[in-house]
């Protein structure tokens, strides 16, 4: 099957998610950039038609030589993301075919703040900020639990501060389901994917085991470090290769100086947990 035929089939398969006619004022240039995507801004006339919402329009970048591979990943991300409804998970509003692109753009509500780590850096020190950080962590674990509670479970596969956006009122939204998987018993061998090593559980990084819920839970421990410090996990190790060496020796991210015993105990539980320690 040719790539051209596959892209046409994609529009048929996801016809119910096509909101192209409801999208207007698409920015001519990207407002933000991702690893494999350009994020434009636009306006969506909501389902009711009575409200206009500022949205992020995520165009996947792909050359013609990799279009088939990108198409498969794109189809998977739409399949996983569509239908997830939780206040701490960024909602997929629909798909936009436009701007001369071969693949549809994924449309979500525009988040005012870029990502979790940048957001916590802007909080002023003090008890109020610490309480807000704990609230952020509770909401993130609630969103992650929602994914893992689906039947079959959904594993994010790339949980990190860069993939958690903040709405205008400071609500964290887990996003970017490009590495996510719906874990089914019959598909274990197809779930080997690569995330970002500073957030990857040792068994994924060193043994290349399939993605799993415990891998997401380990990543959440690293997110705890990000929220408390505003820094990357293993921030005392400059190079990625050094992180791999540290993990091979059983080293976990350093405890932040202002982490309470309760918060750090939660992080330690996440390092070894098979289920979220709610």
MILO-384311 format. One record per residue (C-alpha): residue number from 1; residue in three letters; x, y, z. Coordinates in steps of 0.2 Angstrom, whole numbers, plus 2048, in hexadecimal, padded with zeros to 3 digits. Layout:
N
<pt><k>NUM</k><r>Ala</r><east>X</east><north>Y</north><up>Z</up></pt>
...
# end
This chain:
278
<pt><k>1</k><r>Unk</r><east>800</east><north>800</north><up>800</up></pt>
<pt><k>2</k><r>Unk</r><east>807</east><north>811</north><up>7FB</up></pt>
<pt><k>3</k><r>Unk</r><east>80A</east><north>81F</north><up>807</up></pt>
<pt><k>4</k><r>Unk</r><east>7FD</east><north>82A</north><up>7FE</up></pt>
<pt><k>5</k><r>Unk</r><east>7F0</east><north>81C</north><up>7FF</up></pt>
<pt><k>6</k><r>Unk</r><east>7F4</east><north>81A</north><up>812</up></pt>
<pt><k>7</k><r>Unk</r><east>7F1</east><north>82D</north><up>815</up></pt>
<pt><k>8</k><r>Unk</r><east>7E1</east><north>82C</north><up>80D</up></pt>
<pt><k>9</k><r>Unk</r><east>7DC</east><north>81D</north><up>817</up></pt>
<pt><k>10</k><r>Unk</r><east>7E0</east><north>826</north><up>826</up></pt>
<pt><k>11</k><r>Unk</r><east>7D4</east><north>834</north><up>823</up></pt>
<pt><k>12</k><r>Unk</r><east>7C6</east><north>826</north><up>820</up></pt>
<pt><k>13</k><r>Unk</r><east>7CB</east><north>81D</north><up>830</up></pt>
<pt><k>14</k><r>Unk</r><east>7CB</east><north>82D</north><up>83B</up></pt>
<pt><k>15</k><r>Unk</r><east>7BC</east><north>836</north><up>832</up></pt>
<pt><k>16</k><r>Unk</r><east>7B3</east><north>839</north><up>842</up></pt>
<pt><k>17</k><r>Unk</r><east>7C2</east><north>842</north><up>849</up></pt>
<pt><k>18</k><r>Unk</r><east>7C4</east><north>84E</north><up>83A</up></pt>
<pt><k>19</k><r>Unk</r><east>7C1</east><north>860</north><up>83F</up></pt>
<pt><k>20</k><r>Unk</r><east>7C9</east><north>868</north><up>831</up></pt>
<pt><k>21</k><r>Unk</r><east>7BA</east><north>873</north><up>82C</up></pt>
<pt><k>22</k><r>Unk</r><east>7B9</east><north>879</north><up>83E</up></pt>
<pt><k>23</k><r>Unk</r><east>7CC</east><north>87F</north><up>83F</up></pt>
<pt><k>24</k><r>Unk</r><east>7D1</east><north>891</north><up>839</up></pt>
<pt><k>25</k><r>Unk</r><east>7DE</east><north>89E</north><up>83C</up></pt>
<pt><k>26</k><r>Unk</r><east>7EC</east><north>891</north><up>83B</up></pt>
<pt><k>27</k><r>Unk</r><east>7FD</east><north>89A</north><up>83F</up></pt>
<pt><k>28</k><r>Unk</r><east>808</east><north>89B</north><up>82F</up></pt>
<pt><k>29</k><r>Unk</r><east>817</east><north>896</north><up>83A</up></pt>
<pt><k>30</k><r>Unk</r><east>81A</east><north>88A</north><up>848</up></pt>
<pt><k>31</k><r>Unk</r><east>817</east><north>891</north><up>85A</up></pt>
<pt><k>32</k><r>Unk</r><east>820</east><north>883</north><up>862</up></pt>
<pt><k>33</k><r>Unk</r><east>82B</east><north>874</north><up>85D</up></pt>
<pt><k>34</k><r>Unk</r><east>82C</east><north>862</north><up>862</up></pt>
<pt><k>35</k><r>Unk</r><east>838</east><north>854</north><up>85E</up></pt>
<pt><k>36</k><r>Unk</r><east>82E</east><north>84E</north><up>84F</up></pt>
<pt><k>37</k><r>Unk</r><east>821</east><north>85B</north><up>84E</up></pt>
<pt><k>38</k><r>Unk</r><east>81D</east><north>86E</north><up>84A</up></pt>
<pt><k>39</k><r>Unk</r><east>80F</east><north>875</north><up>855</up></pt>
<pt><k>40</k><r>Unk</r><east>805</east><north>883</north><up>84D</up></pt>
<pt><k>41</k><r>Unk</r><east>7F7</east><north>88D</north><up>855</up></pt>
<pt><k>42</k><r>Unk</r><east>7E5</east><north>88E</north><up>84F</up></pt>
<pt><k>43</k><r>Unk</r><east>7D3</east><north>891</north><up>853</up></pt>
<pt><k>44</k><r>Unk</r><east>7C6</east><north>883</north><up>855</up></pt>
<pt><k>45</k><r>Unk</r><east>7B4</east><north>886</north><up>854</up></pt>
<pt><k>46</k><r>Unk</r><east>7AF</east><north>87A</north><up>862</up></pt>
<pt><k>47</k><r>Unk</r><east>7A2</east><north>86C</north><up>860</up></pt>
<pt><k>48</k><r>Unk</r><east>794</east><north>877</north><up>866</up></pt>
<pt><k>49</k><r>Unk</r><east>79A</east><north>884</north><up>859</up></pt>
<pt><k>50</k><r>Unk</r><east>797</east><north>892</north><up>866</up></pt>
<pt><k>51</k><r>Unk</r><east>7A8</east><north>893</north><up>86D</up></pt>
<pt><k>52</k><r>Unk</r><east>7B9</east><north>896</north><up>864</up></pt>
<pt><k>53</k><r>Unk</r><east>7C8</east><north>88D</north><up>86C</up></pt>
<pt><k>54</k><r>Unk</r><east>7DA</east><north>891</north><up>86A</up></pt>
<pt><k>55</k><r>Unk</r><east>7E2</east><north>880</north><up>865</up></pt>
<pt><k>56</k><r>Unk</r><east>7F3</east><north>878</north><up>862</up></pt>
<pt><k>57</k><r>Unk</r><east>7F5</east><north>870</north><up>851</up></pt>
<pt><k>58</k><r>Unk</r><east>802</east><north>863</north><up>851</up></pt>
<pt><k>59</k><r>Unk</r><east>80A</east><north>85F</north><up>840</up></pt>
<pt><k>60</k><r>Unk</r><east>815</east><north>850</north><up>83F</up></pt>
<pt><k>61</k><r>Unk</r><east>825</east><north>852</north><up>836</up></pt>
<pt><k>62</k><r>Unk</r><east>82A</east><north>845</north><up>829</up></pt>
<pt><k>63</k><r>Unk</r><east>834</east><north>843</north><up>81A</up></pt>
<pt><k>64</k><r>Unk</r><east>82D</east><north>838</north><up>80B</up></pt>
<pt><k>65</k><r>Unk</r><east>83A</east><north>82B</north><up>80F</up></pt>
<pt><k>66</k><r>Unk</r><east>833</east><north>828</north><up>820</up></pt>
<pt><k>67</k><r>Unk</r><east>821</east><north>82C</north><up>81D</up></pt>
<pt><k>68</k><r>Unk</r><east>81B</east><north>819</north><up>81F</up></pt>
<pt><k>69</k><r>Unk</r><east>824</east><north>818</north><up>830</up></pt>
<pt><k>70</k><r>Unk</r><east>81D</east><north>829</north><up>836</up></pt>
<pt><k>71</k><r>Unk</r><east>80C</east><north>824</north><up>830</up></pt>
<pt><k>72</k><r>Unk</r><east>80B</east><north>814</north><up>83A</up></pt>
<pt><k>73</k><r>Unk</r><east>811</east><north>81E</north><up>84A</up></pt>
<pt><k>74</k><r>Unk</r><east>805</east><north>82C</north><up>846</up></pt>
<pt><k>75</k><r>Unk</r><east>7F6</east><north>820</north><up>844</up></pt>
<pt><k>76</k><r>Unk</r><east>7FB</east><north>818</north><up>855</up></pt>
<pt><k>77</k><r>Unk</r><east>7FC</east><north>829</north><up>85E</up></pt>
<pt><k>78</k><r>Unk</r><east>7EB</east><north>82E</north><up>858</up></pt>
<pt><k>79</k><r>Unk</r><east>7E4</east><north>81D</north><up>85D</up></pt>
<pt><k>80</k><r>Unk</r><east>7EB</east><north>81E</north><up>86E</up></pt>
<pt><k>81</k><r>Unk</r><east>7E7</east><north>830</north><up>872</up></pt>
<pt><k>82</k><r>Unk</r><east>7D6</east><north>831</north><up>86B</up></pt>
<pt><k>83</k><r>Unk</r><east>7C8</east><north>82D</north><up>878</up></pt>
<pt><k>84</k><r>Unk</r><east>7D3</east><north>831</north><up>887</up></pt>
<pt><k>85</k><r>Unk</r><east>7C9</east><north>83C</north><up>892</up></pt>
<pt><k>86</k><r>Unk</r><east>7D1</east><north>842</north><up>8A2</up></pt>
<pt><k>87</k><r>Unk</r><east>7D4</east><north>854</north><up>8A9</up></pt>
<pt><k>88</k><r>Unk</r><east>7E7</east><north>850</north><up>8AA</up></pt>
<pt><k>89</k><r>Unk</r><east>7E9</east><north>849</north><up>899</up></pt>
<pt><k>90</k><r>Unk</r><east>7EA</east><north>855</north><up>88A</up></pt>
<pt><k>91</k><r>Unk</r><east>7DA</east><north>852</north><up>880</up></pt>
<pt><k>92</k><r>Unk</r><east>7DB</east><north>84E</north><up>86D</up></pt>
<pt><k>93</k><r>Unk</r><east>7CE</east><north>859</north><up>866</up></pt>
<pt><k>94</k><r>Unk</r><east>7CF</east><north>852</north><up>854</up></pt>
<pt><k>95</k><r>Unk</r><east>7D9</east><north>851</north><up>844</up></pt>
<pt><k>96</k><r>Unk</r><east>7DD</east><north>85F</north><up>838</up></pt>
<pt><k>97</k><r>Unk</r><east>7E1</east><north>85C</north><up>826</up></pt>
<pt><k>98</k><r>Unk</r><east>7E8</east><north>86C</north><up>81E</up></pt>
<pt><k>99</k><r>Unk</r><east>7F7</east><north>877</north><up>81B</up></pt>
<pt><k>100</k><r>Unk</r><east>7FC</east><north>86B</north><up>80D</up></pt>
<pt><k>101</k><r>Unk</r><east>802</east><north>85D</north><up>819</up></pt>
<pt><k>102</k><r>Unk</r><east>802</east><north>84B</north><up>815</up></pt>
<pt><k>103</k><r>Unk</r><east>7FD</east><north>846</north><up>826</up></pt>
<pt><k>104</k><r>Unk</r><east>7EF</east><north>84D</north><up>831</up></pt>
<pt><k>105</k><r>Unk</r><east>7F4</east><north>858</north><up>83F</up></pt>
<pt><k>106</k><r>Unk</r><east>7EE</east><north>854</north><up>851</up></pt>
<pt><k>107</k><r>Unk</r><east>7E4</east><north>862</north><up>859</up></pt>
<pt><k>108</k><r>Unk</r><east>7E3</east><north>865</north><up>86C</up></pt>
<pt><k>109</k><r>Unk</r><east>7DF</east><north>874</north><up>877</up></pt>
<pt><k>110</k><r>Unk</r><east>7ED</east><north>880</north><up>878</up></pt>
<pt><k>111</k><r>Unk</r><east>7F7</east><north>880</north><up>888</up></pt>
<pt><k>112</k><r>Unk</r><east>7FD</east><north>891</north><up>88E</up></pt>
<pt><k>113</k><r>Unk</r><east>80D</east><north>88A</north><up>897</up></pt>
<pt><k>114</k><r>Unk</r><east>81A</east><north>880</north><up>88D</up></pt>
<pt><k>115</k><r>Unk</r><east>81E</east><north>872</north><up>898</up></pt>
<pt><k>116</k><r>Unk</r><east>81F</east><north>86C</north><up>8AA</up></pt>
<pt><k>117</k><r>Unk</r><east>831</east><north>86F</north><up>8AE</up></pt>
<pt><k>118</k><r>Unk</r><east>830</east><north>881</north><up>8A8</up></pt>
<pt><k>119</k><r>Unk</r><east>820</east><north>884</north><up>8B1</up></pt>
<pt><k>120</k><r>Unk</r><east>827</east><north>87F</north><up>8C2</up></pt>
<pt><k>121</k><r>Unk</r><east>837</east><north>88A</north><up>8BF</up></pt>
<pt><k>122</k><r>Unk</r><east>82C</east><north>899</north><up>8BF</up></pt>
<pt><k>123</k><r>Unk</r><east>824</east><north>895</north><up>8D0</up></pt>
<pt><k>124</k><r>Unk</r><east>82A</east><north>8A0</north><up>8DE</up></pt>
<pt><k>125</k><r>Unk</r><east>832</east><north>897</north><up>8ED</up></pt>
<pt><k>126</k><r>Unk</r><east>828</east><north>894</north><up>8FC</up></pt>
<pt><k>127</k><r>Unk</r><east>81B</east><north>889</north><up>904</up></pt>
<pt><k>128</k><r>Unk</r><east>80E</east><north>88E</north><up>8F7</up></pt>
<pt><k>129</k><r>Unk</r><east>819</east><north>888</north><up>8E9</up></pt>
<pt><k>130</k><r>Unk</r><east>81C</east><north>878</north><up>8F1</up></pt>
<pt><k>131</k><r>Unk</r><east>80A</east><north>874</north><up>8F4</up></pt>
<pt><k>132</k><r>Unk</r><east>807</east><north>878</north><up>8E1</up></pt>
<pt><k>133</k><r>Unk</r><east>815</east><north>86C</north><up>8DC</up></pt>
<pt><k>134</k><r>Unk</r><east>80D</east><north>85E</north><up>8E7</up></pt>
<pt><k>135</k><r>Unk</r><east>7FC</east><north>862</north><up>8DF</up></pt>
<pt><k>136</k><r>Unk</r><east>804</east><north>861</north><up>8CD</up></pt>
<pt><k>137</k><r>Unk</r><east>80C</east><north>850</north><up>8D2</up></pt>
<pt><k>138</k><r>Unk</r><east>7FB</east><north>849</north><up>8D8</up></pt>
<pt><k>139</k><r>Unk</r><east>7F2</east><north>84F</north><up>8C8</up></pt>
<pt><k>140</k><r>Unk</r><east>800</east><north>847</north><up>8BD</up></pt>
<pt><k>141</k><r>Unk</r><east>7FF</east><north>836</north><up>8C6</up></pt>
<pt><k>142</k><r>Unk</r><east>7EC</east><north>837</north><up>8C4</up></pt>
<pt><k>143</k><r>Unk</r><east>7ED</east><north>839</north><up>8B1</up></pt>
<pt><k>144</k><r>Unk</r><east>7FA</east><north>82B</north><up>8B0</up></pt>
<pt><k>145</k><r>Unk</r><east>7EF</east><north>820</north><up>8BB</up></pt>
<pt><k>146</k><r>Unk</r><east>7E0</east><north>823</north><up>8AF</up></pt>
<pt><k>147</k><r>Unk</r><east>7EB</east><north>81D</north><up>8A0</up></pt>
<pt><k>148</k><r>Unk</r><east>7F1</east><north>80D</north><up>8A9</up></pt>
<pt><k>149</k><r>Unk</r><east>7DF</east><north>80A</north><up>8AF</up></pt>
<pt><k>150</k><r>Unk</r><east>7D8</east><north>808</north><up>89D</up></pt>
<pt><k>151</k><r>Unk</r><east>7D4</east><north>7F7</north><up>896</up></pt>
<pt><k>152</k><r>Unk</r><east>7E0</east><north>7F3</north><up>88F</up></pt>
<pt><k>153</k><r>Unk</r><east>7EC</east><north>7FE</north><up>898</up></pt>
<pt><k>154</k><r>Unk</r><east>7F4</east><north>80D</north><up>88F</up></pt>
<pt><k>155</k><r>Unk</r><east>806</east><north>80F</north><up>892</up></pt>
<pt><k>156</k><r>Unk</r><east>80D</east><north>821</north><up>88E</up></pt>
<pt><k>157</k><r>Unk</r><east>81F</east><north>81C</north><up>88B</up></pt>
<pt><k>158</k><r>Unk</r><east>827</east><north>82D</north><up>88B</up></pt>
<pt><k>159</k><r>Unk</r><east>821</east><north>836</north><up>89B</up></pt>
<pt><k>160</k><r>Unk</r><east>82C</east><north>845</north><up>8A0</up></pt>
<pt><k>161</k><r>Unk</r><east>82A</east><north>857</north><up>8A4</up></pt>
<pt><k>162</k><r>Unk</r><east>82B</east><north>85C</north><up>891</up></pt>
<pt><k>163</k><r>Unk</r><east>81B</east><north>852</north><up>88E</up></pt>
<pt><k>164</k><r>Unk</r><east>811</east><north>859</north><up>89B</up></pt>
<pt><k>165</k><r>Unk</r><east>809</east><north>86A</north><up>897</up></pt>
<pt><k>166</k><r>Unk</r><east>801</east><north>877</north><up>8A2</up></pt>
<pt><k>167</k><r>Unk</r><east>7F0</east><north>87F</north><up>89E</up></pt>
<pt><k>168</k><r>Unk</r><east>7EE</east><north>892</north><up>8A2</up></pt>
<pt><k>169</k><r>Unk</r><east>7E7</east><north>88E</north><up>8B3</up></pt>
<pt><k>170</k><r>Unk</r><east>7F6</east><north>882</north><up>8B7</up></pt>
<pt><k>171</k><r>Unk</r><east>7EE</east><north>871</north><up>8B4</up></pt>
<pt><k>172</k><r>Unk</r><east>7FB</east><north>864</north><up>8AE</up></pt>
<pt><k>173</k><r>Unk</r><east>7F6</east><north>85B</north><up>89E</up></pt>
<pt><k>174</k><r>Unk</r><east>800</east><north>84B</north><up>899</up></pt>
<pt><k>175</k><r>Unk</r><east>803</east><north>84C</north><up>886</up></pt>
<pt><k>176</k><r>Unk</r><east>80D</east><north>844</north><up>878</up></pt>
<pt><k>177</k><r>Unk</r><east>807</east><north>833</north><up>875</up></pt>
<pt><k>178</k><r>Unk</r><east>813</east><north>82F</north><up>867</up></pt>
<pt><k>179</k><r>Unk</r><east>81C</east><north>821</north><up>871</up></pt>
<pt><k>180</k><r>Unk</r><east>80C</east><north>81B</north><up>87A</up></pt>
<pt><k>181</k><r>Unk</r><east>806</east><north>809</north><up>878</up></pt>
<pt><k>182</k><r>Unk</r><east>7F5</east><north>800</north><up>87C</up></pt>
<pt><k>183</k><r>Unk</r><east>7FD</east><north>7F1</north><up>885</up></pt>
<pt><k>184</k><r>Unk</r><east>7F5</east><north>7E1</north><up>880</up></pt>
<pt><k>185</k><r>Unk</r><east>7FB</east><north>7CF</north><up>884</up></pt>
<pt><k>186</k><r>Unk</r><east>7FD</east><north>7CB</north><up>871</up></pt>
<pt><k>187</k><r>Unk</r><east>807</east><north>7DB</north><up>86D</up></pt>
<pt><k>188</k><r>Unk</r><east>816</east><north>7DA</north><up>879</up></pt>
<pt><k>189</k><r>Unk</r><east>823</east><north>7D9</north><up>86C</up></pt>
<pt><k>190</k><r>Unk</r><east>81D</east><north>7E8</north><up>863</up></pt>
<pt><k>191</k><r>Unk</r><east>81E</east><north>7F3</north><up>872</up></pt>
<pt><k>192</k><r>Unk</r><east>831</east><north>7F6</north><up>872</up></pt>
<pt><k>193</k><r>Unk</r><east>833</east><north>809</north><up>870</up></pt>
<pt><k>194</k><r>Unk</r><east>840</east><north>816</north><up>875</up></pt>
<pt><k>195</k><r>Unk</r><east>83C</east><north>824</north><up>881</up></pt>
<pt><k>196</k><r>Unk</r><east>848</east><north>831</north><up>889</up></pt>
<pt><k>197</k><r>Unk</r><east>856</east><north>828</north><up>893</up></pt>
<pt><k>198</k><r>Unk</r><east>855</east><north>834</north><up>8A2</up></pt>
<pt><k>199</k><r>Unk</r><east>843</east><north>82E</north><up>8A5</up></pt>
<pt><k>200</k><r>Unk</r><east>845</east><north>81C</north><up>8A0</up></pt>
<pt><k>201</k><r>Unk</r><east>844</east><north>80E</north><up>8AC</up></pt>
<pt><k>202</k><r>Unk</r><east>854</east><north>804</north><up>8AC</up></pt>
<pt><k>203</k><r>Unk</r><east>84C</east><north>7F4</north><up>8A5</up></pt>
<pt><k>204</k><r>Unk</r><east>846</east><north>7FF</north><up>896</up></pt>
<pt><k>205</k><r>Unk</r><east>857</east><north>808</north><up>894</up></pt>
<pt><k>206</k><r>Unk</r><east>863</east><north>7F9</north><up>897</up></pt>
<pt><k>207</k><r>Unk</r><east>859</east><north>7EA</north><up>893</up></pt>
<pt><k>208</k><r>Unk</r><east>84E</east><north>7F1</north><up>885</up></pt>
<pt><k>209</k><r>Unk</r><east>83F</east><north>7E9</north><up>88D</up></pt>
<pt><k>210</k><r>Unk</r><east>82D</east><north>7ED</north><up>886</up></pt>
<pt><k>211</k><r>Unk</r><east>825</east><north>7FD</north><up>88D</up></pt>
<pt><k>212</k><r>Unk</r><east>81A</east><north>7FA</north><up>89C</up></pt>
<pt><k>213</k><r>Unk</r><east>811</east><north>803</north><up>8AA</up></pt>
<pt><k>214</k><r>Unk</r><east>81F</east><north>801</north><up>8B6</up></pt>
<pt><k>215</k><r>Unk</r><east>82A</east><north>80B</north><up>8A9</up></pt>
<pt><k>216</k><r>Unk</r><east>81D</east><north>819</north><up>8AA</up></pt>
<pt><k>217</k><r>Unk</r><east>81E</east><north>818</north><up>8BD</up></pt>
<pt><k>218</k><r>Unk</r><east>831</east><north>81A</north><up>8BD</up></pt>
<pt><k>219</k><r>Unk</r><east>82F</east><north>829</north><up>8B2</up></pt>
<pt><k>220</k><r>Unk</r><east>823</east><north>831</north><up>8BE</up></pt>
<pt><k>221</k><r>Unk</r><east>831</east><north>82F</north><up>8CB</up></pt>
<pt><k>222</k><r>Unk</r><east>83C</east><north>83A</north><up>8C0</up></pt>
<pt><k>223</k><r>Unk</r><east>82E</east><north>846</north><up>8BD</up></pt>
<pt><k>224</k><r>Unk</r><east>82D</east><north>848</north><up>8D0</up></pt>
<pt><k>225</k><r>Unk</r><east>83F</east><north>84E</north><up>8CF</up></pt>
<pt><k>226</k><r>Unk</r><east>83B</east><north>85A</north><up>8C1</up></pt>
<pt><k>227</k><r>Unk</r><east>82C</east><north>862</north><up>8CA</up></pt>
<pt><k>228</k><r>Unk</r><east>836</east><north>864</north><up>8DB</up></pt>
<pt><k>229</k><r>Unk</r><east>846</east><north>86B</north><up>8D3</up></pt>
<pt><k>230</k><r>Unk</r><east>841</east><north>872</north><up>8C1</up></pt>
<pt><k>231</k><r>Unk</r><east>850</east><north>868</north><up>8BB</up></pt>
<pt><k>232</k><r>Unk</r><east>852</east><north>858</north><up>8B1</up></pt>
<pt><k>233</k><r>Unk</r><east>854</east><north>847</north><up>8BA</up></pt>
<pt><k>234</k><r>Unk</r><east>866</east><north>843</north><up>8BC</up></pt>
<pt><k>235</k><r>Unk</r><east>86A</east><north>855</north><up>8BA</up></pt>
<pt><k>236</k><r>Unk</r><east>87B</east><north>852</north><up>8C2</up></pt>
<pt><k>237</k><r>Unk</r><east>880</east><north>847</north><up>8B3</up></pt>
<pt><k>238</k><r>Unk</r><east>883</east><north>852</north><up>8A4</up></pt>
<pt><k>239</k><r>Unk</r><east>883</east><north>845</north><up>896</up></pt>
<pt><k>240</k><r>Unk</r><east>876</east><north>838</north><up>892</up></pt>
<pt><k>241</k><r>Unk</r><east>883</east><north>82A</north><up>891</up></pt>
<pt><k>242</k><r>Unk</r><east>887</east><north>82E</north><up>8A3</up></pt>
<pt><k>243</k><r>Unk</r><east>875</east><north>82B</north><up>8A8</up></pt>
<pt><k>244</k><r>Unk</r><east>875</east><north>81A</north><up>8A0</up></pt>
<pt><k>245</k><r>Unk</r><east>885</east><north>816</north><up>8AA</up></pt>
<pt><k>246</k><r>Unk</r><east>87C</east><north>81C</north><up>8BA</up></pt>
<pt><k>247</k><r>Unk</r><east>86D</east><north>812</north><up>8B7</up></pt>
<pt><k>248</k><r>Unk</r><east>877</east><north>802</north><up>8B3</up></pt>
<pt><k>249</k><r>Unk</r><east>87E</east><north>805</north><up>8C5</up></pt>
<pt><k>250</k><r>Unk</r><east>86D</east><north>806</north><up>8CC</up></pt>
<pt><k>251</k><r>Unk</r><east>86E</east><north>819</north><up>8D0</up></pt>
<pt><k>252</k><r>Unk</r><east>85E</east><north>822</north><up>8D0</up></pt>
<pt><k>253</k><r>Unk</r><east>85C</east><north>835</north><up>8CF</up></pt>
<pt><k>254</k><r>Unk</r><east>862</east><north>83F</north><up>8DD</up></pt>
<pt><k>255</k><r>Unk</r><east>856</east><north>844</north><up>8EB</up></pt>
<pt><k>256</k><r>Unk</r><east>851</east><north>857</north><up>8EA</up></pt>
<pt><k>257</k><r>Unk</r><east>857</east><north>861</north><up>8F9</up></pt>
<pt><k>258</k><r>Unk</r><east>845</east><north>867</north><up>8FD</up></pt>
<pt><k>259</k><r>Unk</r><east>83C</east><north>856</north><up>8F9</up></pt>
<pt><k>260</k><r>Unk</r><east>831</east><north>851</north><up>908</up></pt>
<pt><k>261</k><r>Unk</r><east>833</east><north>840</north><up>90F</up></pt>
<pt><k>262</k><r>Unk</r><east>821</east><north>83C</north><up>909</up></pt>
<pt><k>263</k><r>Unk</r><east>825</east><north>842</north><up>8F7</up></pt>
<pt><k>264</k><r>Unk</r><east>836</east><north>839</north><up>8F6</up></pt>
<pt><k>265</k><r>Unk</r><east>82E</east><north>829</north><up>8FC</up></pt>
<pt><k>266</k><r>Unk</r><east>821</east><north>82A</north><up>8EE</up></pt>
<pt><k>267</k><r>Unk</r><east>830</east><north>82C</north><up>8E2</up></pt>
<pt><k>268</k><r>Unk</r><east>839</east><north>81D</north><up>8E9</up></pt>
<pt><k>269</k><r>Unk</r><east>829</east><north>813</north><up>8E8</up></pt>
<pt><k>270</k><r>Unk</r><east>827</east><north>818</north><up>8D6</up></pt>
<pt><k>271</k><r>Unk</r><east>838</east><north>811</north><up>8D2</up></pt>
<pt><k>272</k><r>Unk</r><east>833</east><north>7FF</north><up>8D7</up></pt>
<pt><k>273</k><r>Unk</r><east>820</east><north>7FF</north><up>8D5</up></pt>
<pt><k>274</k><r>Unk</r><east>817</east><north>7F4</north><up>8C9</up></pt>
<pt><k>275</k><r>Unk</r><east>807</east><north>7FF</north><up>8CC</up></pt>
<pt><k>276</k><r>Unk</r><east>805</east><north>812</north><up>8D0</up></pt>
<pt><k>277</k><r>Unk</r><east>807</east><north>815</north><up>8E3</up></pt>
<pt><k>278</k><r>Unk</r><east>7F7</east><north>81F</north><up>8E4</up></pt>
# end
